[in-house]
Amino acid sequence: MKVATKGLEDVIVADSEICYIDGEKGILSYRGYPIEQLGDNATFEEVIYLLWHGKLPNRAELDAFNKELASVRELPKPVLDLITSAPPEAHPMDVLRTAVSALAFYDPEVEVPSREANLRKAARLVAQTPTIIAAFNRSRNELPIVEPMKDKSLAENFLYMLAGQEMMPVLTRVLDVCLVLHADHDLNASTFAARVAVSTLADIYCGVTAAIGTLKGPLHGGANTRVMEMLIEIGELEKVEDYIHNLLDKKGRVMGVGHRVYKTMDPRARILKQYSKWMSEHGCGPLWYSMLTKIEEMMHNEKGLDPNVDFYSASVYYCMGVPLDLYTALFAMSRMAGWTAHILEQLSDNRLIRPITDYKGPLNKRFVPIDNR
Ligand code: ACO
């Protein structure tokens, strides 16, 4: 007898060569490279190339790839107008979802299904996502839009477009590491949504638009903003214990903690914890980091749950001066690489994804005319 697996936990729905996770041991690798090595050594651009092509680029390939990405950052004028006409109070993830969807109108290759065309579209999507996020943030603050630079890395260009000036190299490096760490994570909910959408042979824009909508939820990428909101609400280290006990007593969830796959600390959280600590010691002050480590300790001891990627990234973004409601959009900016890698992989050996439910309702009811109901 077939039995439903709620939340599709542990259900294998595809073979993949992109991302390996061992949830028991806390291991993550992209295309065979441990996340720790990539976080220490790789640029985000190298990681995008790795995810799409299955190998690290050599110098010439990386130079060409960097040039390609930098050359397609600009948005079609109507998409920029759409962004600047969005209400300032709109959620950045809603603006991102709408703008990314609208990019399809202006992409002459939208319906071209070849891998080469999809790689070009993926490059445009990765390159244009930061432009959308920065443009909306400037527009809602009534600041002039900053045009993307025609060179420099994605991280450096994004911070420049956001702030309207070049940022300290150390901040660019920290953002670049965050982008590397968030770039892919196997069949998480948003990536699954992307693969489901394109398995119908809908275009790549349909896939990533579905993914952005899925990432927004607080049980997924939306948790990072809520972690920081929680810290600000708690306000003092001495209040952490009461706050967390209160929340758990009310069966509430501590955001940024727990994971469907990891049964130990998320390796990305382990890396981000070091950056959170470093930032606390270099200008941000000790409060956020000390609160986070206290919450981590409590949740581990009392619930057996450990931090996920959204836990320490929240304080890192806060210390970088990123507005709270942009955190999930930054996540999307990075995960665009993984979503498109999975879309390419899905399309290379596609079969419609179409699971079934275990129907529990009644059968053989008799239709009753409306006047007799
Ligand atoms: N705080 C408190 N309790 C929790 C938490 C948490 N963060 N996470 C899980 N639990 C508890 C649940 O209440 C449940 O307890 P119960 O059995 O007594 O009811 C038990 O652990 C199992 O929870 P499920 O929701 O069934 O576990 P699932 O594997 O579906 O949860 C999830 C994974 C959604 C990430 C969960 O841990 C959670 O809600 N975390 C907080 C939100 C969050 O940080 N999301 C980001 C995840 S990482 C990412 O998507 C990028």
Residues whose N, C-alpha, C, O or C-beta is under 5 A from the ligand:
A	BS01	ACO	P218 L219 H220 G221 A223 G252 R253 V254 M255 G256 V257 G258 H259 R260 N308 D310
